[in-house]
């Protein structure tokens, strides 16, 4: 279970125009972002130091062993990830 940042804060950060999103929407957004972070970690960097993939948005130092769902939640809590309805 993720206690920090609180779920209510995460929902508020994802809410466009003050309309609250559902917890399901929060789960989907966090899972998609966590998958992106995992893919980025798998790609790594090239021999020339060029990093491929999507970089983590959170300003905290990222440890390779840190749970990607926790990192995704921190990014949502910081307001760096937004939910866009397709």
Backbone as XML, in Angstrom:
<?xml version="1.0"?>
<chain id="A" units="angstrom">
  <residue number="1" name="UNK">
    <atom name="N" x="0.837" y="-1.174" z="0.000"/>
    <atom name="CA" x="0.000" y="0.000" z="0.000"/>
    <atom name="C" x="0.887" y="1.243" z="0.000"/>
  </residue>
  <residue number="2" name="UNK">
    <atom name="N" x="0.474" y="2.232" z="-0.746"/>
    <atom name="CA" x="1.219" y="3.481" z="-0.824"/>
    <atom name="C" x="0.559" y="4.495" z="0.105"/>
  </residue>
  <residue number="3" name="UNK">
    <atom name="N" x="1.316" y="4.986" z="1.081"/>
    <atom name="CA" x="0.785" y="5.971" z="2.026"/>
    <atom name="C" x="1.253" y="7.380" z="1.722"/>
  </residue>
  <residue number="4" name="UNK">
    <atom name="N" x="2.358" y="7.501" z="1.036"/>
    <atom name="CA" x="2.935" y="8.811" z="0.765"/>
    <atom name="C" x="3.261" y="8.917" z="-0.710"/>
  </residue>
  <residue number="5" name="UNK">
    <atom name="N" x="2.743" y="9.792" z="-1.457"/>
    <atom name="CA" x="1.763" y="10.817" z="-1.115"/>
    <atom name="C" x="0.366" y="10.227" z="-0.944"/>
  </residue>
  <residue number="6" name="UNK">
    <atom name="N" x="-0.496" y="10.904" z="-0.190"/>
    <atom name="CA" x="-1.844" y="10.392" z="0.060"/>
    <atom name="C" x="-2.662" y="10.282" z="-1.233"/>
  </residue>
  <residue number="7" name="UNK">
    <atom name="N" x="-3.544" y="9.302" z="-1.261"/>
    <atom name="CA" x="-4.376" y="9.047" z="-2.436"/>
    <atom name="C" x="-5.237" y="10.269" z="-2.766"/>
  </residue>
  <residue number="8" name="UNK">
    <atom name="N" x="-5.749" y="10.942" z="-1.758"/>
    <atom name="CA" x="-6.577" y="12.130" z="-2.006"/>
    <atom name="C" x="-5.799" y="13.214" z="-2.743"/>
  </residue>
  <residue number="9" name="UNK">
    <atom name="N" x="-4.535" y="13.391" z="-2.394"/>
    <atom name="CA" x="-3.693" y="14.364" z="-3.088"/>
    <atom name="C" x="-3.458" y="13.937" z="-4.539"/>
  </residue>
  <residue number="10" name="UNK">
    <atom name="N" x="-3.222" y="12.658" z="-4.753"/>
    <atom name="CA" x="-2.998" y="12.158" z="-6.107"/>
    <atom name="C" x="-4.229" y="12.369" z="-6.982"/>
  </residue>
  <residue number="11" name="UNK">
    <atom name="N" x="-5.406" y="12.111" z="-6.427"/>
    <atom name="CA" x="-6.653" y="12.315" z="-7.174"/>
    <atom name="C" x="-6.831" y="13.792" z="-7.491"/>
  </residue>
  <residue number="12" name="UNK">
    <atom name="N" x="-6.519" y="14.655" z="-6.532"/>
    <atom name="CA" x="-6.644" y="16.097" z="-6.756"/>
    <atom name="C" x="-5.689" y="16.569" z="-7.851"/>
  </residue>
  <residue number="13" name="UNK">
    <atom name="N" x="-4.471" y="16.027" z="-7.866"/>
    <atom name="CA" x="-3.486" y="16.419" z="-8.883"/>
    <atom name="C" x="-3.923" y="15.995" z="-10.284"/>
  </residue>
  <residue number="14" name="UNK">
    <atom name="N" x="-4.623" y="14.877" z="-10.389"/>
    <atom name="CA" x="-5.063" y="14.389" z="-11.692"/>
    <atom name="C" x="-6.364" y="15.022" z="-12.163"/>
  </residue>
  <residue number="15" name="UNK">
    <atom name="N" x="-7.049" y="15.728" z="-11.283"/>
    <atom name="CA" x="-8.368" y="16.263" z="-11.599"/>
    <atom name="C" x="-8.277" y="17.506" z="-12.475"/>
  </residue>
  <residue number="16" name="UNK">
    <atom name="N" x="-8.739" y="17.408" z="-13.730"/>
    <atom name="CA" x="-8.746" y="18.591" z="-14.592"/>
    <atom name="C" x="-9.945" y="19.478" z="-14.280"/>
  </residue>
  <residue number="17" name="UNK">
    <atom name="N" x="-9.746" y="20.756" z="-14.248"/>
    <atom name="CA" x="-10.828" y="21.724" z="-14.045"/>
    <atom name="C" x="-11.614" y="21.483" z="-12.763"/>
  </residue>
  <residue number="18" name="UNK">
    <atom name="N" x="-10.989" y="20.915" z="-11.757"/>
    <atom name="CA" x="-11.660" y="20.713" z="-10.485"/>
    <atom name="C" x="-12.630" y="19.537" z="-10.452"/>
  </residue>
  <residue number="19" name="UNK">
    <atom name="N" x="-12.776" y="18.836" z="-11.571"/>
    <atom name="CA" x="-13.648" y="17.665" z="-11.610"/>
    <atom name="C" x="-12.844" y="16.461" z="-11.160"/>
  </residue>
  <residue number="20" name="UNK">
    <atom name="N" x="-13.261" y="15.863" z="-10.061"/>
    <atom name="CA" x="-12.500" y="14.781" z="-9.458"/>
    <atom name="C" x="-12.505" y="13.531" z="-10.337"/>
  </residue>
  <residue number="21" name="UNK">
    <atom name="N" x="-11.335" y="12.929" z="-10.505"/>
    <atom name="CA" x="-11.233" y="11.672" z="-11.246"/>
    <atom name="C" x="-11.455" y="10.516" z="-10.276"/>
  </residue>
  <residue number="22" name="UNK">
    <atom name="N" x="-11.711" y="9.350" z="-10.810"/>
    <atom name="CA" x="-11.965" y="8.178" z="-9.973"/>
    <atom name="C" x="-10.657" y="7.539" z="-9.518"/>
  </residue>
  <residue number="23" name="UNK">
    <atom name="N" x="-10.755" y="6.681" z="-8.525"/>
    <atom name="CA" x="-9.585" y="5.935" z="-8.069"/>
    <atom name="C" x="-9.104" y="4.987" z="-9.162"/>
  </residue>
  <residue number="24" name="UNK">
    <atom name="N" x="-10.034" y="4.493" z="-9.950"/>
    <atom name="CA" x="-9.677" y="3.634" z="-11.074"/>
    <atom name="C" x="-8.783" y="4.402" z="-12.057"/>
  </residue>
  <residue number="25" name="UNK">
    <atom name="N" x="-9.137" y="5.628" z="-12.353"/>
    <atom name="CA" x="-8.333" y="6.458" z="-13.247"/>
    <atom name="C" x="-6.933" y="6.649" z="-12.667"/>
  </residue>
  <residue number="26" name="UNK">
    <atom name="N" x="-6.849" y="6.894" z="-11.385"/>
    <atom name="CA" x="-5.556" y="7.039" z="-10.723"/>
    <atom name="C" x="-4.730" y="5.766" z="-10.882"/>
  </residue>
  <residue number="27" name="UNK">
    <atom name="N" x="-5.349" y="4.618" z="-10.687"/>
    <atom name="CA" x="-4.641" y="3.337" z="-10.830"/>
    <atom name="C" x="-4.114" y="3.145" z="-12.242"/>
  </residue>
  <residue number="28" name="UNK">
    <atom name="N" x="-4.931" y="3.479" z="-13.234"/>
    <atom name="CA" x="-4.529" y="3.310" z="-14.632"/>
    <atom name="C" x="-3.363" y="4.231" z="-14.966"/>
  </residue>
  <residue number="29" name="UNK">
    <atom name="N" x="-3.453" y="5.482" z="-14.570"/>
    <atom name="CA" x="-2.386" y="6.451" z="-14.863"/>
    <atom name="C" x="-1.091" y="6.037" z="-14.178"/>
  </residue>
  <residue number="30" name="UNK">
    <atom name="N" x="-1.171" y="5.644" z="-12.905"/>
    <atom name="CA" x="0.032" y="5.234" z="-12.174"/>
    <atom name="C" x="0.643" y="3.975" z="-12.790"/>
  </residue>
  <residue number="31" name="UNK">
    <atom name="N" x="-0.184" y="3.030" z="-13.200"/>
    <atom name="CA" x="0.322" y="1.798" z="-13.806"/>
    <atom name="C" x="0.987" y="2.072" z="-15.155"/>
  </residue>
  <residue number="32" name="UNK">
    <atom name="N" x="0.385" y="2.942" z="-15.956"/>
    <atom name="CA" x="0.983" y="3.271" z="-17.256"/>
    <atom name="C" x="2.325" y="3.972" z="-17.074"/>
  </residue>
  <residue number="33" name="UNK">
    <atom name="N" x="2.390" y="4.897" z="-16.135"/>
    <atom name="CA" x="3.647" y="5.611" z="-15.896"/>
    <atom name="C" x="4.709" y="4.666" z="-15.346"/>
  </residue>
  <residue number="34" name="UNK">
    <atom name="N" x="4.308" y="3.743" z="-14.456"/>
    <atom name="CA" x="5.253" y="2.777" z="-13.905"/>
    <atom name="C" x="5.813" y="1.898" z="-15.023"/>
  </residue>
  <residue number="35" name="UNK">
    <atom name="N" x="4.972" y="1.505" z="-15.980"/>
    <atom name="CA" x="5.428" y="0.702" z="-17.119"/>
    <atom name="C" x="6.433" y="1.495" z="-17.963"/>
  </residue>
  <residue number="36" name="UNK">
    <atom name="N" x="6.177" y="2.783" z="-18.163"/>
    <atom name="CA" x="7.113" y="3.615" z="-18.918"/>
    <atom name="C" x="8.475" y="3.682" z="-18.221"/>
  </residue>
  <residue number="37" name="UNK">
    <atom name="N" x="8.465" y="3.822" z="-16.902"/>
    <atom name="CA" x="9.716" y="3.894" z="-16.140"/>
    <atom name="C" x="10.465" y="2.572" z="-16.251"/>
  </residue>
  <residue number="38" name="UNK">
    <atom name="N" x="9.748" y="1.454" z="-16.150"/>
    <atom name="CA" x="10.384" y="0.143" z="-16.294"/>
    <atom name="C" x="11.023" y="-0.028" z="-17.660"/>
  </residue>
  <residue number="39" name="UNK">
    <atom name="N" x="10.305" y="0.383" z="-18.698"/>
    <atom name="CA" x="10.850" y="0.282" z="-20.047"/>
    <atom name="C" x="12.100" y="1.143" z="-20.201"/>
  </residue>
  <residue number="40" name="UNK">
    <atom name="N" x="12.086" y="2.323" z="-19.594"/>
    <atom name="CA" x="13.239" y="3.205" z="-19.666"/>
    <atom name="C" x="14.440" y="2.571" z="-18.955"/>
  </residue>
  <residue number="41" name="UNK">
    <atom name="N" x="14.194" y="1.934" z="-17.818"/>
    <atom name="CA" x="15.283" y="1.287" z="-17.095"/>
    <atom name="C" x="15.860" y="0.126" z="-17.884"/>
  </residue>
  <residue number="42" name="UNK">
    <atom name="N" x="15.012" y="-0.602" z="-18.606"/>
    <atom name="CA" x="15.477" y="-1.730" z="-19.399"/>
    <atom name="C" x="16.329" y="-1.262" z="-20.577"/>
  </residue>
  <residue number="43" name="UNK">
    <atom name="N" x="15.973" y="-0.120" z="-21.161"/>
    <atom name="CA" x="16.730" y="0.394" z="-22.305"/>
    <atom name="C" x="18.093" y="0.916" z="-21.882"/>
  </residue>
  <residue number="44" name="UNK">
    <atom name="N" x="18.131" y="1.618" z="-20.764"/>
    <atom name="CA" x="19.393" y="2.131" z="-20.244"/>
    <atom name="C" x="20.021" y="3.182" z="-21.132"/>
  </residue>
  <residue number="45" name="UNK">
    <atom name="N" x="21.331" y="3.203" z="-21.135"/>
    <atom name="CA" x="22.069" y="4.184" z="-21.935"/>
    <atom name="C" x="22.942" y="3.466" z="-22.954"/>
  </residue>
  <residue number="46" name="UNK">
    <atom name="N" x="23.256" y="4.163" z="-24.010"/>
    <atom name="CA" x="24.113" y="3.603" z="-25.056"/>
    <atom name="C" x="25.578" y="3.767" z="-24.657"/>
  </residue>
  <residue number="47" name="UNK">
    <atom name="N" x="26.469" y="3.253" z="-25.483"/>
    <atom name="CA" x="27.906" y="3.361" z="-25.224"/>
    <atom name="C" x="28.378" y="4.812" z="-25.290"/>
  </residue>
  <residue number="48" name="UNK">
    <atom name="N" x="27.610" y="5.674" z="-25.967"/>
    <atom name="CA" x="27.984" y="7.077" z="-26.114"/>
    <atom name="C" x="27.391" y="7.966" z="-25.026"/>
  </residue>
  <residue number="49" name="UNK">
    <atom name="N" x="26.721" y="7.368" z="-24.042"/>
    <atom name="CA" x="26.150" y="8.146" z="-22.955"/>
    <atom name="C" x="24.794" y="8.744" z="-23.278"/>
  </residue>
  <residue number="50" name="UNK">
    <atom name="N" x="24.206" y="8.372" z="-24.404"/>
    <atom name="CA" x="22.885" y="8.879" z="-24.769"/>
    <atom name="C" x="21.838" y="8.009" z="-24.081"/>
  </residue>
  <residue number="51" name="UNK">
    <atom name="N" x="20.945" y="8.642" z="-23.356"/>
    <atom name="CA" x="19.906" y="7.902" z="-22.661"/>
    <atom name="C" x="18.689" y="7.786" z="-23.554"/>
  </residue>
  <residue number="52" name="UNK">
    <atom name="N" x="18.190" y="6.581" z="-23.672"/>
    <atom name="CA" x="16.995" y="6.338" z="-24.467"/>
    <atom name="C" x="15.797" y="6.175" z="-23.552"/>
  </residue>
  <residue number="53" name="UNK">
    <atom name="N" x="14.620" y="6.434" z="-24.077"/>
    <atom name="CA" x="13.395" y="6.227" z="-23.315"/>
    <atom name="C" x="12.974" y="7.458" z="-22.558"/>
  </residue>
  <residue number="54" name="UNK">
    <atom name="N" x="12.047" y="7.267" z="-21.660"/>
    <atom name="CA" x="11.429" y="8.357" z="-20.903"/>
    <atom name="C" x="12.130" y="8.472" z="-19.560"/>
  </residue>
  <residue number="55" name="UNK">
    <atom name="N" x="12.545" y="9.663" z="-19.237"/>
    <atom name="CA" x="13.235" y="9.898" z="-17.985"/>
    <atom name="C" x="12.229" y="10.088" z="-16.848"/>
  </residue>
  <residue number="56" name="UNK">
    <atom name="N" x="12.554" y="9.606" z="-15.636"/>
    <atom name="CA" x="11.694" y="9.881" z="-14.486"/>
    <atom name="C" x="11.573" y="11.384" z="-14.262"/>
  </residue>
  <residue number="57" name="UNK">
    <atom name="N" x="10.374" y="11.835" z="-13.948"/>
    <atom name="CA" x="10.104" y="13.260" z="-13.779"/>
    <atom name="C" x="10.362" y="13.755" z="-12.360"/>
  </residue>
  <residue number="58" name="UNK">
    <atom name="N" x="10.308" y="12.869" z="-11.384"/>
    <atom name="CA" x="10.450" y="13.290" z="-9.987"/>
    <atom name="C" x="11.854" y="13.811" z="-9.733"/>
  </residue>
  <residue number="59" name="UNK">
    <atom name="N" x="11.956" y="14.795" z="-8.874"/>
    <atom name="CA" x="13.240" y="15.419" z="-8.579"/>
    <atom name="C" x="14.059" y="14.625" z="-7.566"/>
  </residue>
  <residue number="60" name="UNK">
    <atom name="N" x="13.435" y="13.649" z="-6.899"/>
    <atom name="CA" x="14.166" y="12.852" z="-5.929"/>
    <atom name="C" x="15.197" y="12.002" z="-6.655"/>
  </residue>
  <residue number="61" name="UNK">
    <atom name="N" x="16.263" y="11.656" z="-5.928"/>
    <atom name="CA" x="17.257" y="10.776" z="-6.537"/>
    <atom name="C" x="16.617" y="9.406" z="-6.741"/>
  </residue>
  <residue number="62" name="UNK">
    <atom name="N" x="16.806" y="8.866" z="-7.911"/>
    <atom name="CA" x="16.177" y="7.608" z="-8.282"/>
    <atom name="C" x="17.167" y="6.479" z="-8.078"/>
  </residue>
  <residue number="63" name="UNK">
    <atom name="N" x="16.786" y="5.526" z="-7.245"/>
    <atom name="CA" x="17.611" y="4.351" z="-7.026"/>
    <atom name="C" x="17.131" y="3.248" z="-7.957"/>
  </residue>
  <residue number="64" name="UNK">
    <atom name="N" x="18.026" y="2.460" z="-8.514"/>
    <atom name="CA" x="17.601" y="1.382" z="-9.411"/>
    <atom name="C" x="16.653" y="0.394" z="-8.745"/>
  </residue>
  <residue number="65" name="UNK">
    <atom name="N" x="16.758" y="0.235" z="-7.425"/>
    <atom name="CA" x="15.911" y="-0.730" z="-6.731"/>
    <atom name="C" x="14.588" y="-0.121" z="-6.259"/>
  </residue>
  <residue number="66" name="UNK">
    <atom name="N" x="14.392" y="1.188" z="-6.461"/>
    <atom name="CA" x="13.172" y="1.827" z="-5.982"/>
    <atom name="C" x="11.959" y="1.319" z="-6.755"/>
  </residue>
  <residue number="67" name="UNK">
    <atom name="N" x="10.891" y="1.087" z="-6.041"/>
    <atom name="CA" x="9.656" y="0.596" z="-6.641"/>
    <atom name="C" x="9.140" y="1.624" z="-7.647"/>
  </residue>
  <residue number="68" name="UNK">
    <atom name="N" x="8.876" y="1.168" z="-8.868"/>
    <atom name="CA" x="8.465" y="2.090" z="-9.924"/>
    <atom name="C" x="7.078" y="2.657" z="-9.679"/>
  </residue>
  <residue number="69" name="UNK">
    <atom name="N" x="6.218" y="1.931" z="-8.992"/>
    <atom name="CA" x="4.891" y="2.449" z="-8.684"/>
    <atom name="C" x="4.978" y="3.587" z="-7.668"/>
  </residue>
  <residue number="70" name="UNK">
    <atom name="N" x="5.886" y="3.471" z="-6.726"/>
    <atom name="CA" x="6.111" y="4.553" z="-5.760"/>
    <atom name="C" x="6.649" y="5.781" z="-6.489"/>
  </residue>
  <residue number="71" name="UNK">
    <atom name="N" x="7.581" y="5.570" z="-7.403"/>
    <atom name="CA" x="8.136" y="6.681" z="-8.172"/>
    <atom name="C" x="7.059" y="7.349" z="-9.023"/>
  </residue>
  <residue number="72" name="UNK">
    <atom name="N" x="6.211" y="6.542" z="-9.674"/>
    <atom name="CA" x="5.107" y="7.091" z="-10.472"/>
    <atom name="C" x="4.156" y="7.894" z="-9.590"/>
  </residue>
  <residue number="73" name="UNK">
    <atom name="N" x="3.876" y="7.406" z="-8.388"/>
    <atom name="CA" x="2.989" y="8.131" z="-7.464"/>
    <atom name="C" x="3.601" y="9.456" z="-7.036"/>
  </residue>
  <residue number="74" name="UNK">
    <atom name="N" x="4.911" y="9.472" z="-6.815"/>
    <atom name="CA" x="5.582" y="10.723" z="-6.452"/>
    <atom name="C" x="5.489" y="11.728" z="-7.594"/>
  </residue>
  <residue number="75" name="UNK">
    <atom name="N" x="5.624" y="11.246" z="-8.829"/>
    <atom name="CA" x="5.521" y="12.137" z="-9.982"/>
    <atom name="C" x="4.108" y="12.698" z="-10.115"/>
  </residue>
  <residue number="76" name="UNK">
    <atom name="N" x="3.104" y="11.875" z="-9.889"/>
    <atom name="CA" x="1.711" y="12.353" z="-9.940"/>
    <atom name="C" x="1.484" y="13.368" z="-8.831"/>
  </residue>
  <residue number="77" name="UNK">
    <atom name="N" x="1.969" y="13.069" z="-7.628"/>
    <atom name="CA" x="1.815" y="13.988" z="-6.498"/>
    <atom name="C" x="2.505" y="15.320" z="-6.718"/>
  </residue>
  <residue number="78" name="UNK">
    <atom name="N" x="3.602" y="15.307" z="-7.477"/>
    <atom name="CA" x="4.331" y="16.548" z="-7.777"/>
    <atom name="C" x="3.670" y="17.334" z="-8.903"/>
  </residue>
  <residue number="79" name="UNK">
    <atom name="N" x="2.635" y="16.761" z="-9.521"/>
    <atom name="CA" x="1.927" y="17.459" z="-10.591"/>
    <atom name="C" x="2.610" y="17.353" z="-11.942"/>
  </residue>
  <residue number="80" name="UNK">
    <atom name="N" x="3.552" y="16.429" z="-12.087"/>
    <atom name="CA" x="4.288" y="16.298" z="-13.340"/>
    <atom name="C" x="3.604" y="15.369" z="-14.335"/>
  </residue>
  <residue number="81" name="UNK">
    <atom name="N" x="2.627" y="14.606" z="-13.883"/>
    <atom name="CA" x="1.890" y="13.667" z="-14.739"/>
    <atom name="C" x="0.425" y="14.074" z="-14.716"/>
  </residue>
  <residue number="82" name="UNK">
    <atom name="N" x="-0.182" y="14.133" z="-15.878"/>
    <atom name="CA" x="-1.593" y="14.507" z="-16.004"/>
    <atom name="C" x="-2.365" y="13.386" z="-16.692"/>
  </residue>
  <residue number="83" name="UNK">
    <atom name="N" x="-3.632" y="13.268" z="-16.359"/>
    <atom name="CA" x="-4.511" y="12.300" z="-17.020"/>
    <atom name="C" x="-5.212" y="13.016" z="-18.166"/>
  </residue>
  <residue number="84" name="UNK">
    <atom name="N" x="-5.145" y="12.402" z="-19.341"/>
    <atom name="CA" x="-5.818" y="12.958" z="-20.516"/>
    <atom name="C" x="-6.809" y="11.937" z="-21.007"/>
  </residue>
  <residue number="85" name="UNK">
    <atom name="N" x="-8.051" y="12.341" z="-21.093"/>
    <atom name="CA" x="-9.094" y="11.431" z="-21.553"/>
    <atom name="C" x="-8.995" y="11.273" z="-23.068"/>
  </residue>
  <residue number="86" name="UNK">
    <atom name="N" x="-8.948" y="10.008" z="-23.503"/>
    <atom name="CA" x="-8.846" y="9.728" z="-24.941"/>
    <atom name="C" x="-10.170" y="9.889" z="-25.636"/>
  </residue>
</chain>
